[in-house]
């Protein structure tokens, strides 16, 4: 109760510590499973993405048939999506010029959710987030095309533009890639 109360009060550090205590003291109880689940969310909200992903993967591995598996998969996608935006997304900067590895991971996490749990309450939002991440990936590729064009590497630019058209057919960057 104290861990959940700390979580509700947005005291995520305390919540994480108390959830760790529950899983240590009562490792095979139903409370331990719930503590593991809520700890993933606490790590996410406490801006600890690596720990959140590790905790989420551990939960999915240890409890593959738990009713909240779709939720944990959704949280994984949110963690990676937030990491892809970074501080630039908060400042409304174009972050598609930077590394998009986390966008790819977020897209994959949401895709797993949609494929494995299509009737989940998170599936609709995951589909929308997949579209957003796909558009980010296409915009990143378009930046690479423009870079090649500036360097007069026309064959490489044409190949990248062709890849945009085939891999991201409905993305807004596709129109620019065709030009």
Backbone as ProteinMPNN parsed JSONL, in Angstrom:
{"seq_chain_A": "XXXXXXXXXXXXXXXXXXXXXXXXXXXXXXXXXXXXXXXXXXXXXXXXXXXXXXXXXXXXXXXXXXXXXXXXXXXXXXXXXXXXXXXXXXXXXXXXXXXXXXXXXXXXXXXXXXXXXXXXXXXXXXXXXXXXXXXXXXXXXXXXXXXXXXXXXXXXXXXXXXXXXXXXXXXXXXXXXXX", "coords_chain_A": {"N_chain_A": [[0.822, -1.189, 0.0], [1.964, 1.212, 0.744], [3.892, 1.616, -1.208], [2.315, 1.851, -3.525], [0.866, 4.107, -2.804], [2.934, 6.002, -2.763], [3.514, 5.985, -5.468], [1.127, 7.015, -6.544], [1.311, 9.557, -5.499], [3.239, 10.664, -7.004], [5.842, 10.262, -6.186], [8.194, 8.816, -7.287], [10.728, 7.682, -6.921], [10.704, 6.778, -4.249], [8.6, 4.987, -4.483], [9.705, 3.071, -6.223], [11.752, 2.05, -4.616], [10.245, 0.925, -2.533], [8.725, -0.949, -3.934], [10.779, -2.623, -4.71], [11.449, -3.629, -2.205], [9.145, -5.127, -1.616], [9.222, -7.127, -3.622], [11.553, -8.38, -2.879], [11.107, -9.304, -0.264], [8.762, -10.856, -0.476], [8.876, -12.865, -2.72], [7.381, -14.74, -4.252], [4.734, -14.115, -4.224], [1.428, -12.814, -5.032], [1.511, -10.131, -4.689], [4.101, -9.471, -5.224], [4.255, -9.836, -7.984], [2.484, -7.813, -8.823], [3.909, -5.657, -7.828], [6.204, -5.767, -9.414], [5.08, -5.125, -11.872], [4.032, -2.499, -11.443], [6.396, -1.239, -10.859], [7.7, -1.023, -13.302], [6.242, 1.031, -14.536], [6.786, 3.057, -12.684], [9.563, 3.404, -13.017], [9.541, 4.353, -15.648], [8.113, 6.796, -15.36], [9.874, 8.068, -13.686], [11.897, 8.859, -15.253], [13.856, 6.966, -16.01], [14.843, 5.308, -18.339], [16.372, 3.039, -19.185], [16.29, 1.264, -16.988], [13.546, 0.932, -16.867], [13.025, -0.429, -19.265], [14.494, -2.779, -18.853], [13.178, -3.809, -16.597], [10.639, -4.143, -17.727], [11.142, -6.042, -19.754], [11.946, -8.177, -18.133], [9.58, -8.636, -16.699], [7.874, -9.411, -18.809], [9.163, -11.718, -19.61], [9.052, -13.321, -17.292], [6.325, -13.463, -16.708], [4.534, -14.341, -18.938], [1.826, -14.818, -19.539], [0.307, -13.088, -18.123], [-2.418, -10.878, -17.409], [-1.769, -8.189, -17.85], [0.164, -7.967, -19.783], [0.024, -6.78, -22.324], [-0.137, -4.108, -21.618], [2.398, -3.694, -20.469], [3.983, -4.1, -22.717], [3.126, -1.932, -24.198], [4.07, 0.142, -22.554], [6.808, -0.238, -22.954], [7.041, 0.614, -25.611], [6.315, 3.31, -25.257], [8.419, 4.22, -23.655], [10.647, 3.992, -25.391], [9.743, 5.656, -27.428], [9.624, 8.153, -26.153], [12.333, 8.439, -25.651], [13.275, 8.73, -28.214], [12.395, 11.223, -28.935], [13.57, 12.968, -27.048], [15.223, 15.857, -25.589], [15.051, 17.693, -27.616], [12.546, 17.269, -28.8], [10.885, 18.192, -26.8], [11.5, 20.88, -26.908], [10.448, 21.529, -29.299], [12.005, 21.101, -31.607], [13.4, 19.937, -34.739], [13.819, 16.701, -34.577], [14.337, 14.659, -36.268], [16.65, 14.714, -37.665], [18.554, 13.615, -36.156], [19.841, 10.604, -34.568], [17.78, 7.814, -35.146], [17.342, 5.459, -33.872], [15.962, 4.814, -31.505], [13.4, 5.423, -32.311], [12.948, 3.428, -34.177], [12.996, 1.228, -32.449], [10.787, 1.85, -30.827], [8.737, 1.752, -32.737], [8.887, -0.979, -33.367], [8.232, -2.092, -30.864], [5.585, -1.205, -30.515], [4.494, -2.455, -32.741], [4.715, -5.168, -32.065], [2.898, -5.219, -29.96], [0.486, -4.608, -31.332], [0.337, -6.784, -33.074], [0.381, -9.1, -31.407], [-1.588, -8.583, -29.495], [-4.178, -7.626, -30.588], [-6.744, -6.881, -29.767], [-6.458, -5.441, -27.534], [-6.83, -2.683, -25.248], [-4.909, -0.86, -25.707], [-4.104, -1.086, -28.289], [-5.18, 0.519, -30.377], [-4.136, 3.117, -29.87], [-1.48, 2.423, -30.047], [-1.263, 1.811, -32.774], [-1.602, 4.375, -33.891], [0.653, 5.62, -32.851], [2.582, 4.107, -34.115], [2.298, 4.996, -36.735], [3.13, 7.636, -36.421], [5.834, 7.199, -35.65], [6.74, 5.889, -37.941], [6.55, 7.958, -39.808], [8.467, 9.677, -38.747], [10.773, 8.138, -39.169], [10.814, 8.042, -41.955], [11.131, 10.77, -42.531], [13.664, 11.138, -41.497], [15.174, 9.576, -43.266], [14.753, 11.105, -45.541], [16.206, 13.389, -44.938], [18.726, 12.333, -45.2], [18.745, 11.801, -47.925], [18.698, 14.43, -48.902], [21.161, 15.303, -47.938], [22.89, 13.694, -49.46], [22.264, 14.734, -51.971], [23.259, 17.364, -51.772], [25.932, 16.772, -51.729], [26.316, 15.899, -54.197], [25.999, 13.222, -54.756], [24.348, 11.526, -56.546], [23.395, 8.982, -57.287], [23.38, 7.544, -54.89], [21.553, 9.136, -53.508], [19.272, 8.757, -55.083], [18.833, 6.042, -54.658], [18.277, 5.992, -51.9], [15.973, 7.579, -51.875], [14.275, 5.957, -53.344], [14.092, 3.855, -51.557], [12.658, 5.109, -49.513], [10.175, 5.484, -50.727], [9.372, 2.825, -51.131], [9.527, 1.618, -48.569], [8.156, 3.304, -46.794], [5.384, 3.955, -47.659], [3.051, 5.649, -47.255], [3.897, 7.851, -45.92], [4.431, 11.332, -45.208], [6.897, 12.233, -46.158], [7.328, 10.807, -48.438], [6.268, 12.032, -50.725], [8.097, 14.183, -51.131], [10.336, 12.644, -51.6], [9.809, 11.594, -54.054], [10.207, 13.692, -55.744]], "CA_chain_A": [[0.0, 0.0, 0.0], [2.839, 2.391, 0.833], [4.521, 1.785, -2.524], [1.289, 2.353, -4.437], [0.573, 5.477, -2.384], [4.048, 6.828, -3.255], [3.333, 6.083, -6.91], [0.024, 7.945, -6.786], [1.753, 10.898, -5.105], [4.336, 10.999, -7.927], [7.135, 10.081, -5.528], [8.554, 7.597, -7.997], [11.917, 7.088, -6.306], [10.252, 6.037, -3.071], [7.786, 3.863, -4.962], [10.613, 2.051, -6.751], [12.42, 1.421, -3.459], [9.271, 0.096, -1.808], [8.412, -2.109, -4.78], [11.929, -3.53, -4.585], [11.309, -4.297, -0.91], [8.074, -6.129, -1.719], [9.67, -8.279, -4.42], [12.614, -9.068, -2.141], [10.554, -9.985, 0.912], [7.706, -11.808, -0.838], [9.15, -13.058, -4.156], [6.454, -15.624, -4.962], [3.352, -13.745, -3.914], [0.744, -12.007, -6.04], [1.942, -8.751, -4.471], [5.38, -9.32, -5.906], [3.947, -9.668, -9.407], [1.932, -6.476, -8.981], [5.009, -4.715, -7.577], [7.04, -5.762, -10.623], [4.32, -4.416, -12.901], [3.984, -1.078, -11.142], [7.765, -0.728, -10.882], [7.988, -0.642, -14.69], [5.651, 2.357, -14.713], [7.513, 4.005, -11.831], [10.826, 3.709, -13.704], [9.206, 5.183, -16.803], [7.764, 8.14, -14.905], [11.028, 8.631, -12.987], [12.879, 9.142, -16.308], [14.912, 5.963, -15.99], [14.396, 4.443, -19.436], [17.06, 1.743, -19.234], [15.732, 0.421, -15.943], [12.164, 0.616, -17.238], [13.051, -1.467, -20.296], [14.963, -4.027, -18.232], [12.074, -4.306, -15.76], [9.565, -4.588, -18.62], [11.557, -7.313, -20.366], [11.921, -9.201, -17.082], [8.178, -8.946, -16.44], [7.344, -10.162, -19.953], [9.778, -13.047, -19.596], [8.614, -14.091, -16.13], [4.862, -13.562, -16.632], [4.062, -14.185, -20.326], [0.367, -14.95, -19.66], [-0.33, -12.149, -17.203], [-3.381, -10.018, -18.121], [-1.227, -6.855, -18.123], [1.306, -8.061, -20.695], [-0.152, -5.765, -23.378], [0.2, -2.824, -20.986], [3.858, -3.623, -20.337], [4.507, -3.914, -24.072], [2.808, -0.536, -24.522], [5.023, 0.972, -21.818], [8.097, -0.328, -23.649], [6.956, 1.506, -26.758], [6.325, 4.688, -24.765], [9.78, 4.539, -23.199], [11.493, 4.221, -26.566], [9.237, 6.82, -28.145], [10.091, 9.333, -25.431], [13.779, 8.547, -25.851], [13.538, 9.19, -29.585], [12.134, 12.663, -28.966], [14.601, 13.63, -26.264], [15.01, 17.253, -25.218], [14.675, 18.422, -28.827], [11.099, 17.171, -28.969], [10.284, 19.08, -25.802], [11.734, 22.25, -27.362], [9.826, 21.631, -30.623], [13.026, 21.098, -32.645], [13.311, 18.804, -35.667], [14.698, 15.648, -34.072], [14.51, 13.602, -37.264], [18.012, 14.779, -38.195], [19.4, 12.868, -35.24], [19.723, 9.151, -34.596], [16.395, 7.363, -35.014], [17.353, 4.089, -33.357], [14.875, 4.64, -30.539], [12.144, 5.425, -33.069], [12.796, 2.071, -34.716], [12.639, 0.353, -31.327], [9.411, 2.166, -30.439], [7.872, 1.199, -33.778], [8.865, -2.434, -33.193], [7.487, -2.419, -29.645], [4.159, -1.018, -30.787], [4.093, -3.477, -33.713], [4.523, -6.408, -31.31], [1.633, -5.056, -29.243], [-0.634, -4.693, -32.275], [0.268, -8.134, -33.635], [0.065, -10.114, -30.404], [-2.76, -8.231, -28.693], [-4.944, -6.678, -31.407], [-7.982, -6.463, -29.109], [-6.097, -4.714, -26.324], [-7.261, -1.284, -25.23], [-3.755, -0.053, -26.108], [-3.784, -1.353, -29.695], [-5.527, 1.675, -31.213], [-3.134, 4.155, -29.665], [-0.211, 1.902, -30.57], [-1.293, 1.992, -34.233], [-1.36, 5.796, -34.161], [2.05, 5.884, -32.538], [3.376, 3.48, -35.179], [2.253, 5.925, -37.875], [4.006, 8.758, -36.074], [7.236, 6.752, -35.709], [7.04, 5.636, -39.354], [6.765, 9.261, -40.437], [9.772, 10.161, -38.275], [11.814, 7.373, -39.859], [10.834, 8.493, -43.35], [11.71, 12.115, -42.548], [15.101, 10.97, -41.3], [15.728, 9.114, -44.542], [14.712, 12.235, -46.466], [17.362, 14.223, -44.602], [19.897, 11.681, -45.789], [18.658, 12.06, -49.368], [19.117, 15.823, -49.122], [22.604, 15.347, -47.706], [23.534, 13.146, -50.66], [22.073, 15.679, -53.077], [24.215, 18.461, -51.584], [27.267, 16.243, -52.02], [26.241, 15.465, -55.596], [26.01, 11.763, -54.817], [22.991, 11.362, -57.067], [22.985, 7.571, -57.297], [23.04, 7.213, -53.502], [20.322, 9.856, -53.191], [18.165, 8.084, -55.778], [18.592, 4.764, -53.98], [17.613, 6.305, -50.631], [14.624, 8.054, -52.189], [13.523, 4.764, -53.729], [13.809, 3.124, -50.318], [11.579, 5.82, -48.802], [8.919, 5.214, -51.424], [8.971, 1.431, -50.94], [9.406, 1.238, -47.155], [7.247, 4.183, -46.075], [4.541, 4.415, -48.765], [2.051, 6.686, -46.967], [4.503, 8.901, -45.102], [4.509, 12.63, -45.902], [8.211, 12.385, -46.806], [7.313, 10.092, -49.708], [6.062, 13.009, -51.794], [9.357, 14.852, -51.372], [11.288, 11.668, -52.131], [9.495, 11.382, -55.466], [10.609, 14.859, -56.514]], "C_chain_A": [[0.867, 1.254, 0.0], [3.513, 2.663, -0.512], [3.522, 2.37, -3.513], [0.912, 3.797, -4.088], [1.67, 6.428, -2.863], [3.934, 7.022, -4.76], [2.226, 7.08, -7.251], [0.392, 9.387, -6.449], [2.927, 11.386, -5.963], [5.695, 11.023, -7.238], [7.71, 8.766, -6.056], [9.78, 6.911, -7.41], [11.559, 6.244, -5.093], [9.439, 4.82, -3.486], [8.677, 2.734, -5.463], [11.278, 1.307, -5.6], [11.46, 0.487, -2.736], [8.833, -1.116, -2.628], [9.556, -3.121, -4.753], [11.854, -4.308, -3.273], [10.255, -5.402, -0.971], [8.56, -7.352, -2.49], [10.783, -9.057, -3.726], [12.042, -9.888, -0.993], [9.545, -11.078, 0.563], [7.816, -12.166, -2.327], [8.118, -13.897, -4.912], [4.992, -15.293, -4.693], [2.741, -12.966, -5.077], [1.128, -10.536, -5.897], [3.266, -8.472, -5.173], [5.159, -9.094, -7.403], [3.398, -8.278, -9.666], [3.01, -5.42, -8.765], [5.932, -4.632, -8.789], [6.371, -4.957, -11.735], [4.343, -2.902, -12.65], [5.375, -0.444, -11.12], [8.167, -0.311, -12.297], [7.468, 0.775, -14.941], [6.401, 3.409, -13.897], [8.86, 4.379, -12.459], [10.579, 4.635, -14.894], [8.934, 6.617, -16.372], [8.915, 8.841, -14.192], [12.179, 8.923, -13.958], [14.109, 8.248, -16.183], [14.6, 4.937, -17.076], [15.083, 3.08, -19.479], [16.49, 0.778, -18.206], [14.304, 0.018, -16.271], [12.129, -0.502, -18.279], [13.506, -2.814, -19.735], [13.845, -4.641, -17.392], [10.925, -4.831, -16.619], [9.917, -5.929, -19.27], [11.525, -8.457, -19.358], [10.481, -9.61, -16.791], [7.601, -9.796, -17.569], [7.914, -11.581, -19.998], [9.211, -13.907, -18.481], [7.105, -14.33, -16.082], [4.24, -13.424, -18.029], [2.543, -14.268, -20.495], [-0.39, -14.018, -18.72], [-1.285, -11.245, -17.988], [-2.824, -8.641, -18.515], [-0.043, -6.872, -19.085], [1.209, -7.01, -21.812], [0.214, -4.382, -22.848], [1.711, -2.652, -20.872], [4.496, -3.423, -21.702], [4.271, -2.475, -24.536], [3.775, 0.415, -23.817], [6.408, 0.933, -22.462], [8.113, 0.611, -24.855], [7.002, 2.968, -26.338], [7.723, 5.118, -24.327], [10.665, 4.856, -24.397], [11.034, 5.424, -27.37], [9.696, 8.112, -27.476], [11.59, 9.529, -25.61], [14.099, 9.06, -27.244], [13.327, 10.694, -29.706], [13.225, 13.437, -28.231], [14.229, 15.064, -25.912], [14.58, 18.082, -26.424], [13.188, 18.385, -29.09], [10.357, 18.072, -28.009], [10.406, 20.534, -26.243], [11.182, 22.503, -28.759], [10.866, 21.783, -31.744], [12.818, 19.889, -33.549], [14.315, 17.747, -35.23], [14.914, 14.53, -35.083], [15.89, 13.649, -37.909], [18.978, 13.966, -37.348], [19.179, 11.371, -35.403], [18.271, 8.734, -34.345], [16.309, 5.917, -34.528], [16.222, 3.832, -32.37], [13.516, 4.672, -31.219], [11.886, 4.047, -33.671], [12.371, 1.101, -33.618], [11.196, 0.586, -30.892], [8.434, 1.577, -31.451], [7.75, -0.312, -33.604], [8.075, -2.846, -31.955], [5.982, -2.281, -29.864], [3.649, -2.074, -31.784], [3.86, -4.818, -33.018], [3.195, -6.357, -30.561], [0.446, -5.254, -30.175], [-0.78, -6.108, -32.832], [-0.182, -9.17, -32.615], [-1.248, -9.858, -29.666], [-3.637, -7.237, -29.451], [-6.222, -6.175, -30.746], [-7.715, -5.713, -27.803], [-6.591, -3.274, -26.402], [-6.128, -0.359, -25.67], [-3.448, -0.172, -27.6], [-4.085, -0.151, -30.595], [-4.509, 2.793, -31.092], [-1.78, 3.705, -30.203], [-0.153, 2.045, -32.092], [-1.007, 3.445, -34.614], [0.1, 6.163, -33.899], [2.985, 5.247, -33.568], [3.417, 4.389, -36.408], [3.181, 7.103, -37.619], [5.482, 8.364, -36.185], [7.649, 6.453, -37.153], [7.326, 6.947, -40.075], [8.093, 9.871, -40.008], [10.913, 9.443, -39.003], [11.937, 7.813, -41.313], [11.453, 9.879, -43.463], [13.217, 12.056, -42.345], [15.776, 10.53, -42.6], [15.756, 10.243, -45.571], [15.854, 13.218, -46.191], [18.643, 13.637, -45.202], [19.918, 11.885, -47.3], [19.142, 13.474, -49.675], [20.612, 15.992, -48.907], [23.354, 14.836, -48.938], [23.4, 14.085, -51.853], [23.044, 16.854, -52.968], [25.629, 18.03, -51.945], [27.388, 15.73, -53.453], [26.429, 13.949, -55.761], [24.62, 11.321, -55.272], [22.511, 9.916, -57.063], [22.578, 7.143, -55.878], [21.736, 7.892, -53.095], [19.119, 9.175, -53.832], [17.814, 6.763, -55.089], [17.848, 4.987, -52.655], [16.173, 6.764, -50.869], [13.731, 6.88, -52.587], [13.156, 3.941, -52.493], [12.687, 3.781, -49.522], [10.232, 5.466, -49.411], [8.446, 3.783, -51.16], [8.727, 1.072, -49.48], [8.376, 2.056, -46.388], [6.232, 4.782, -47.056], [3.575, 5.556, -48.449], [2.614, 7.832, -46.125], [4.552, 10.214, -45.887], [5.833, 12.833, -46.636], [8.26, 11.696, -48.164], [7.131, 11.051, -50.884], [7.36, 13.745, -52.148], [10.389, 13.907, -51.965], [11.054, 11.431, -53.613], [9.964, 12.55, -56.334], [12.005, 14.786, -56.927]], "O_chain_A": [[0.544, 2.24, -0.663], [3.681, 3.818, -0.902], [3.855, 3.291, -4.259], [0.667, 4.61, -4.979], [1.376, 7.534, -3.318], [4.225, 8.103, -5.272], [2.386, 7.899, -8.156], [-0.146, 10.326, -7.037], [3.532, 12.415, -5.663], [6.599, 11.738, -7.672], [7.712, 7.747, -5.366], [9.858, 5.683, -7.404], [12.055, 5.128, -4.934], [9.579, 3.746, -2.902], [8.431, 1.567, -5.159], [11.357, 0.079, -5.61], [11.835, -0.627, -2.368], [8.598, -2.189, -2.073], [9.325, -4.33, -4.772], [12.158, -5.5, -3.233], [10.461, -6.49, -0.433], [8.336, -8.485, -2.064], [10.941, -10.256, -3.956], [12.445, -11.031, -0.775], [9.484, -12.107, 1.236], [6.938, -11.806, -3.111], [8.006, -13.758, -6.13], [4.114, -16.125, -4.921], [3.445, -12.52, -5.984], [1.078, -9.781, -6.868], [3.508, -7.364, -5.653], [5.816, -8.248, -8.01], [3.8, -7.626, -10.629], [3.02, -4.396, -9.449], [6.39, -3.548, -9.149], [7.031, -4.201, -12.448], [4.643, -2.124, -13.556], [5.51, 0.76, -11.339], [8.903, 0.661, -12.464], [8.179, 1.614, -15.494], [6.623, 4.523, -14.37], [9.251, 5.545, -12.432], [11.328, 5.587, -15.113], [9.472, 7.554, -16.962], [8.934, 10.068, -14.101], [13.3, 9.201, -13.532], [15.247, 8.715, -16.242], [14.148, 3.831, -16.779], [14.441, 2.073, -19.779], [16.237, -0.387, -18.512], [13.893, -1.107, -15.987], [11.307, -1.414, -18.189], [12.967, -3.859, -20.098], [13.594, -5.844, -17.466], [10.309, -5.842, -16.284], [9.087, -6.837, -19.327], [11.124, -9.572, -19.689], [10.19, -10.798, -16.651], [6.916, -10.787, -17.315], [7.223, -12.524, -20.382], [8.92, -15.085, -18.688], [6.656, -15.303, -15.476], [3.492, -12.478, -18.272], [2.025, -13.82, -21.517], [-1.601, -14.156, -18.549], [-0.985, -10.883, -19.126], [-3.356, -8.0, -19.421], [0.68, -5.881, -19.186], [2.219, -6.42, -22.193], [0.813, -3.579, -23.563], [2.237, -1.575, -21.151], [5.451, -2.656, -21.832], [5.127, -1.881, -25.192], [4.245, 1.382, -24.417], [7.102, 1.949, -22.511], [9.095, 1.318, -25.083], [7.657, 3.781, -26.991], [8.153, 6.24, -24.597], [11.354, 5.876, -24.412], [11.861, 6.14, -27.936], [10.109, 9.054, -28.153], [12.062, 10.661, -25.709], [15.097, 9.755, -27.432], [14.004, 11.359, -30.49], [13.736, 14.438, -28.734], [13.055, 15.433, -25.936], [13.839, 19.054, -26.283], [12.619, 19.372, -29.558], [9.326, 18.649, -28.353], [9.511, 21.337, -25.98], [11.415, 23.563, -29.34], [10.635, 22.507, -32.713], [12.143, 18.932, -33.17], [15.514, 17.876, -35.478], [15.602, 13.554, -34.786], [16.266, 12.721, -38.626], [20.091, 13.665, -37.779], [18.422, 10.933, -36.27], [17.62, 9.248, -33.436], [15.307, 5.239, -34.755], [15.598, 2.771, -32.39], [12.578, 4.022, -30.758], [10.755, 3.561, -33.675], [11.499, 0.258, -33.826], [10.465, -0.367, -30.621], [7.427, 0.978, -31.075], [6.653, -0.865, -33.681], [7.335, -3.83, -31.986], [5.204, -3.139, -29.447], [2.51, -2.53, -31.679], [2.91, -5.527, -33.347], [2.455, -7.34, -30.533], [-0.492, -5.982, -29.848], [-1.898, -6.58, -33.04], [-1.024, -10.017, -32.912], [-1.936, -10.795, -29.261], [-3.819, -6.11, -28.992], [-6.734, -5.126, -31.138], [-8.644, -5.392, -27.062], [-6.75, -2.718, -27.489], [-6.371, 0.809, -25.973], [-2.613, 0.57, -28.117], [-3.299, 0.154, -31.491], [-4.069, 3.352, -32.097], [-1.024, 4.508, -30.75], [0.901, 2.367, -32.639], [-0.255, 3.708, -35.553], [0.699, 6.932, -34.652], [4.054, 5.786, -33.858], [4.461, 4.528, -37.045], [3.93, 7.515, -38.505], [6.285, 9.108, -36.748], [8.782, 6.734, -37.543], [8.261, 7.023, -40.872], [8.772, 10.511, -40.812], [11.895, 10.068, -39.402], [13.044, 7.94, -41.836], [12.219, 10.14, -44.391], [13.961, 12.829, -42.948], [16.824, 11.056, -42.976], [16.68, 10.325, -46.38], [16.402, 13.81, -47.121], [19.524, 14.369, -45.652], [20.975, 12.113, -47.887], [19.914, 13.679, -50.612], [21.258, 16.752, -49.628], [24.315, 15.451, -49.399], [24.326, 14.212, -52.654], [23.594, 17.291, -53.979], [26.429, 18.838, -52.416], [28.423, 15.201, -53.859], [26.948, 13.475, -56.772], [23.826, 10.81, -54.483], [21.324, 9.663, -56.854], [21.565, 6.469, -55.691], [20.907, 7.288, -52.414], [18.071, 9.032, -53.202], [16.641, 6.415, -54.957], [16.908, 4.261, -52.332], [15.264, 6.371, -50.138], [12.563, 6.826, -52.202], [12.055, 3.4, -52.397], [11.86, 3.092, -48.924], [9.269, 5.183, -48.698], [7.25, 3.551, -50.985], [7.815, 0.302, -49.18], [7.782, 1.558, -45.432], [6.223, 5.995, -47.261], [3.308, 6.371, -49.333], [1.859, 8.692, -45.67], [4.7, 10.197, -47.109], [5.875, 13.542, -47.642], [9.153, 11.978, -48.963], [7.773, 10.892, -51.923], [7.682, 13.91, -53.324], [11.232, 14.331, -52.754], [11.985, 11.104, -54.348], [10.101, 12.395, -57.547], [12.501, 15.697, -57.588]]}, "name": "protein", "num_of_chains": 1, "seq": "XXXXXXXXXXXXXXXXXXXXXXXXXXXXXXXXXXXXXXXXXXXXXXXXXXXXXXXXXXXXXXXXXXXXXXXXXXXXXXXXXXXXXXXXXXXXXXXXXXXXXXXXXXXXXXXXXXXXXXXXXXXXXXXXXXXXXXXXXXXXXXXXXXXXXXXXXXXXXXXXXXXXXXXXXXXXXXXXXXX"}
